[in-house]
Amino acid sequence: MKFEVLYNPGNVICDYLKMKDDHKFIFRVFVNLTYYGHILGLLALYYSRHFSF
């Protein structure tokens, strides 16, 4: 397993699927936005549960 999967999962998946050019760019952006969106959502949920005012 590549260490890169933790900070750039879209690139690892595109390399595995052997995608190239514009398809790689669009798919990588979609995967990374989904990945980081879920992480930010979990952080927001944790923050709202533990630090309510």
MOPAC internal coordinates of N, CA, C and O (Angstrom, degrees):
PM7 1SCF
backbone

  N    0.0000 0     0.00 0     0.00 0    0    0    0
  C    1.4672 1     0.00 0     0.00 0    1    0    0
  C    1.5195 1   109.06 1     0.00 0    2    1    0
  O    1.2310 1   121.02 1   -45.53 1    3    2    1
  N    1.3117 1   115.66 1   134.47 1    3    2    1
  C    1.4556 1   120.51 1   178.37 1    5    3    2
  C    1.5256 1   110.14 1   -78.96 1    6    5    3
  O    1.2310 1   120.86 1   -35.46 1    7    6    5
  N    1.3275 1   115.96 1   144.54 1    7    6    5
  C    1.4584 1   121.29 1   174.98 1    9    7    6
  C    1.5291 1   110.55 1   -68.45 1   10    9    7
  O    1.2310 1   120.59 1   155.73 1   11   10    9
  N    1.3254 1   116.48 1   -24.27 1   11   10    9
  C    1.4609 1   122.26 1  -178.45 1   13   11   10
  C    1.5267 1   112.70 1   -61.96 1   14   13   11
  O    1.2310 1   120.08 1   158.03 1   15   14   13
  N    1.3261 1   117.46 1   -21.97 1   15   14   13
  C    1.4657 1   120.75 1  -178.49 1   17   15   14
  C    1.5325 1   111.60 1   -62.79 1   18   17   15
  O    1.2310 1   119.65 1   157.84 1   19   18   17
  N    1.3168 1   118.27 1   -22.16 1   19   18   17
  C    1.4650 1   121.44 1  -179.68 1   21   19   18
  C    1.5245 1   113.09 1   -77.03 1   22   21   19
  O    1.2310 1   119.85 1   148.08 1   23   22   21
  N    1.3308 1   117.90 1   -31.92 1   23   22   21
  C    1.4630 1   119.22 1  -178.02 1   25   23   22
  C    1.5253 1   114.02 1  -115.39 1   26   25   23
  O    1.2310 1   119.49 1   168.32 1   27   26   25
  N    1.3312 1   118.58 1   -11.68 1   27   26   25
  C    1.4622 1   121.08 1   178.31 1   29   27   26
  C    1.5328 1   109.48 1  -148.66 1   30   29   27
  O    1.2310 1   120.22 1  -112.20 1   31   30   29
  N    1.3242 1   117.18 1    67.80 1   31   30   29
  C    1.4674 1   119.37 1  -175.40 1   33   31   30
  C    1.5295 1   113.49 1   -66.19 1   34   33   31
  O    1.2310 1   119.83 1   151.99 1   35   34   33
  N    1.3181 1   117.93 1   -28.01 1   35   34   33
  C    1.4545 1   120.92 1  -179.27 1   37   35   34
  C    1.5142 1   112.28 1   -63.47 1   38   37   35
  O    1.2310 1   120.41 1   140.44 1   39   38   37
  N    1.3109 1   116.83 1   -39.56 1   39   38   37
  C    1.4578 1   120.58 1   179.60 1   41   39   38
  C    1.5243 1   111.40 1   -67.92 1   42   41   39
  O    1.2310 1   119.87 1   140.36 1   43   42   41
  N    1.3278 1   117.86 1   -39.64 1   43   42   41
  C    1.4615 1   121.51 1   179.20 1   45   43   42
  C    1.5317 1   110.31 1   -64.54 1   46   45   43
  O    1.2310 1   120.25 1   137.13 1   47   46   45
  N    1.3191 1   117.14 1   -42.87 1   47   46   45
  C    1.4668 1   120.85 1   179.88 1   49   47   46
  C    1.5262 1   110.52 1   -66.19 1   50   49   47
  O    1.2310 1   120.29 1   138.85 1   51   50   49
  N    1.3368 1   117.04 1   -41.15 1   51   50   49
  C    1.4659 1   119.99 1   178.66 1   53   51   50
  C    1.5241 1   111.54 1   -64.84 1   54   53   51
  O    1.2310 1   120.19 1   141.14 1   55   54   53
  N    1.3297 1   117.24 1   -38.86 1   55   54   53
  C    1.4601 1   119.63 1   176.36 1   57   55   54
  C    1.5166 1   110.72 1   -64.69 1   58   57   55
  O    1.2310 1   120.12 1   140.28 1   59   58   57
  N    1.3216 1   117.37 1   -39.72 1   59   58   57
  C    1.4636 1   121.25 1   179.29 1   61   59   58
  C    1.5321 1   111.21 1   -64.55 1   62   61   59
  O    1.2310 1   120.48 1   139.55 1   63   62   61
  N    1.3334 1   116.69 1   -40.45 1   63   62   61
  C    1.4642 1   121.31 1  -179.57 1   65   63   62
  C    1.5295 1   113.00 1   -85.34 1   66   65   63
  O    1.2310 1   120.36 1   177.73 1   67   66   65
  N    1.3265 1   116.92 1    -2.27 1   67   66   65
  C    1.4774 1   123.94 1   179.68 1   69   67   66
  C    1.5298 1   112.23 1    57.03 1   70   69   67
  O    1.2310 1   120.88 1  -133.90 1   71   70   69
  N    1.3273 1   115.92 1    46.10 1   71   70   69
  C    1.4663 1   121.38 1   177.30 1   73   71   70
  C    1.5263 1   109.27 1   -83.61 1   74   73   71
  O    1.2310 1   120.79 1   -26.96 1   75   74   73
  N    1.3342 1   116.10 1   153.04 1   75   74   73
  C    1.4593 1   120.79 1  -178.66 1   77   75   74
  C    1.5193 1   110.89 1  -138.70 1   78   77   75
  O    1.2310 1   121.40 1   -20.60 1   79   78   77
  N    1.3201 1   114.92 1   159.40 1   79   78   77
  C    1.4590 1   125.75 1   171.60 1   81   79   78
  C    1.5344 1   113.60 1    58.77 1   82   81   79
  O    1.2310 1   120.26 1    46.43 1   83   82   81
  N    1.3287 1   117.11 1  -133.57 1   83   82   81
  C    1.4613 1   121.53 1  -174.22 1   85   83   82
  C    1.5243 1   112.33 1   -65.92 1   86   85   83
  O    1.2310 1   120.15 1   146.03 1   87   86   85
  N    1.3155 1   117.32 1   -33.97 1   87   86   85
  C    1.4545 1   119.91 1   179.27 1   89   87   86
  C    1.5243 1   110.36 1   -62.66 1   90   89   87
  O    1.2310 1   120.79 1   140.67 1   91   90   89
  N    1.3265 1   116.09 1   -39.33 1   91   90   89
  C    1.4628 1   120.68 1   179.24 1   93   91   90
  C    1.5233 1   110.24 1   -65.17 1   94   93   91
  O    1.2310 1   120.39 1   136.09 1   95   94   93
  N    1.3252 1   116.86 1   -43.91 1   95   94   93
  C    1.4565 1   120.52 1  -178.50 1   97   95   94
  C    1.5300 1   111.25 1   -62.36 1   98   97   95
  O    1.2310 1   120.00 1   131.80 1   99   98   97
  N    1.3117 1   117.61 1   -48.20 1   99   98   97
  C    1.4655 1   121.64 1  -177.32 1  101   99   98
  C    1.5235 1   110.78 1   -65.56 1  102  101   99
  O    1.2310 1   119.83 1   134.57 1  103  102  101
  N    1.3174 1   117.94 1   -45.43 1  103  102  101
  C    1.4555 1   121.16 1  -179.25 1  105  103  102
  C    1.5198 1   111.13 1   -66.24 1  106  105  103
  O    1.2310 1   120.12 1   140.31 1  107  106  105
  N    1.3444 1   117.37 1   -39.69 1  107  106  105
  C    1.4633 1   121.32 1   179.13 1  109  107  106
  C    1.5228 1   111.06 1   -63.31 1  110  109  107
  O    1.2310 1   120.20 1   136.94 1  111  110  109
  N    1.3184 1   117.23 1   -43.06 1  111  110  109
  C    1.4675 1   120.98 1   178.07 1  113  111  110
  C    1.5298 1   110.35 1   -62.76 1  114  113  111
  O    1.2310 1   120.04 1   135.09 1  115  114  113
  N    1.3236 1   117.54 1   -44.91 1  115  114  113
  C    1.4588 1   121.17 1   179.47 1  117  115  114
  C    1.5239 1   111.76 1   -61.03 1  118  117  115
  O    1.2310 1   120.14 1   133.76 1  119  118  117
  N    1.3137 1   117.34 1   -46.24 1  119  118  117
  C    1.4678 1   120.80 1  -178.86 1  121  119  118
  C    1.5284 1   110.67 1   -65.99 1  122  121  119
  O    1.2310 1   119.91 1   136.05 1  123  122  121
  N    1.3171 1   117.78 1   -43.95 1  123  122  121
  C    1.4612 1   120.21 1  -179.39 1  125  123  122
  C    1.5271 1   111.76 1   -65.95 1  126  125  123
  O    1.2310 1   119.85 1   139.60 1  127  126  125
  N    1.3298 1   117.90 1   -40.40 1  127  126  125
  C    1.4638 1   119.62 1   177.64 1  129  127  126
  C    1.5191 1   111.72 1   -64.27 1  130  129  127
  O    1.2310 1   120.33 1   140.81 1  131  130  129
  N    1.3149 1   116.97 1   -39.19 1  131  130  129
  C    1.4605 1   120.80 1   177.34 1  133  131  130
  C    1.5216 1   110.67 1   -64.93 1  134  133  131
  O    1.2310 1   120.45 1   134.18 1  135  134  133
  N    1.3197 1   116.75 1   -45.82 1  135  134  133
  C    1.4649 1   123.03 1  -178.55 1  137  135  134
  C    1.5328 1   110.90 1   -61.21 1  138  137  135
  O    1.2310 1   120.63 1   126.60 1  139  138  137
  N    1.3331 1   116.41 1   -53.40 1  139  138  137
  C    1.4597 1   119.99 1  -178.41 1  141  139  138
  C    1.5193 1   112.19 1   -71.61 1  142  141  139
  O    1.2310 1   119.49 1   151.73 1  143  142  141
  N    1.3127 1   118.59 1   -28.27 1  143  142  141
  C    1.4632 1   121.20 1   175.36 1  145  143  142
  C    1.5157 1   111.49 1   -64.61 1  146  145  143
  O    1.2310 1   120.35 1   139.37 1  147  146  145
  N    1.3199 1   116.94 1   -40.63 1  147  146  145
  C    1.4613 1   119.98 1   177.49 1  149  147  146
  C    1.5259 1   111.45 1   -67.20 1  150  149  147
  O    1.2310 1   120.31 1   140.86 1  151  150  149
  N    1.3146 1   117.01 1   -39.14 1  151  150  149
  C    1.4701 1   119.88 1   177.97 1  153  151  150
  C    1.5208 1   110.35 1   -64.26 1  154  153  151
  O    1.2310 1   119.98 1   135.51 1  155  154  153
  N    1.3303 1   117.64 1   -44.49 1  155  154  153
  C    1.4682 1   120.28 1   178.88 1  157  155  154
  C    1.5270 1   111.53 1   -65.52 1  158  157  155
  O    1.2310 1   120.28 1   143.33 1  159  158  157
  N    1.3219 1   117.06 1   -36.67 1  159  158  157
  C    1.4594 1   120.63 1   176.42 1  161  159  158
  C    1.5218 1   111.88 1   -63.47 1  162  161  159
  O    1.2310 1   120.48 1   137.49 1  163  162  161
  N    1.3187 1   116.69 1   -42.51 1  163  162  161
  C    1.4649 1   120.12 1   177.76 1  165  163  162
  C    1.5239 1   111.73 1   -65.79 1  166  165  163
  O    1.2310 1   120.26 1   141.08 1  167  166  165
  N    1.3288 1   117.10 1   -38.92 1  167  166  165
  C    1.4645 1   119.87 1   176.41 1  169  167  166
  C    1.5272 1   111.75 1   -65.21 1  170  169  167
  O    1.2310 1   120.26 1   140.19 1  171  170  169
  N    1.3167 1   117.11 1   -39.81 1  171  170  169
  C    1.4636 1   120.69 1   178.16 1  173  171  170
  C    1.5249 1   110.84 1   -66.12 1  174  173  171
  O    1.2310 1   120.31 1   139.74 1  175  174  173
  N    1.3194 1   117.00 1   -40.26 1  175  174  173
  C    1.4676 1   120.63 1   177.12 1  177  175  174
  C    1.5187 1   111.02 1   -63.78 1  178  177  175
  O    1.2310 1   120.27 1   135.26 1  179  178  177
  N    1.3236 1   117.09 1   -44.74 1  179  178  177
  C    1.4674 1   120.96 1   178.16 1  181  179  178
  C    1.5219 1   110.61 1   -60.99 1  182  181  179
  O    1.2310 1   120.84 1   134.11 1  183  182  181
  N    1.3354 1   116.00 1   -45.89 1  183  182  181
  C    1.4660 1   120.79 1  -179.18 1  185  183  182
  C    1.5261 1   111.19 1   -61.58 1  186  185  183
  O    1.2310 1   120.38 1   136.63 1  187  186  185
  N    1.3363 1   116.87 1   -43.37 1  187  186  185
  C    1.4662 1   119.87 1  -177.75 1  189  187  186
  C    1.5153 1   112.20 1   -70.76 1  190  189  187
  O    1.2310 1   119.42 1   150.69 1  191  190  189
  N    1.3142 1   118.72 1   -29.31 1  191  190  189
  C    1.4700 1   121.41 1   179.36 1  193  191  190
  C    1.5237 1   112.34 1   -78.02 1  194  193  191
  O    1.2310 1   119.81 1   143.51 1  195  194  193
  N    1.3254 1   117.96 1   -36.49 1  195  194  193
  C    1.4611 1   121.09 1  -172.72 1  197  195  194
  C    1.5147 1   114.39 1   -98.67 1  198  197  195
  O    1.2310 1   119.39 1   162.40 1  199  198  197
  N    1.2997 1   118.77 1   -17.60 1  199  198  197
  C    1.4580 1   121.71 1  -176.99 1  201  199  198
  C    1.5170 1   111.74 1  -125.52 1  202  201  199
  O    1.2310 1   120.49 1  -137.69 1  203  202  201
  N    1.3324 1   116.66 1    42.31 1  203  202  201
  C    1.4613 1   118.56 1   179.89 1  205  203  202
  C    1.5248 1   109.41 1   -74.56 1  206  205  203
  O    1.2310 1   121.12 1   -36.59 1  207  206  205
  N    1.3179 1   115.46 1   143.41 1  207  206  205
  C    1.4596 1   120.53 1  -176.40 1  209  207  206
  C    1.4953 1   111.55 1  -103.45 1  210  209  207
  O    1.2310 1   120.10 1   180.00 1  211  210  209

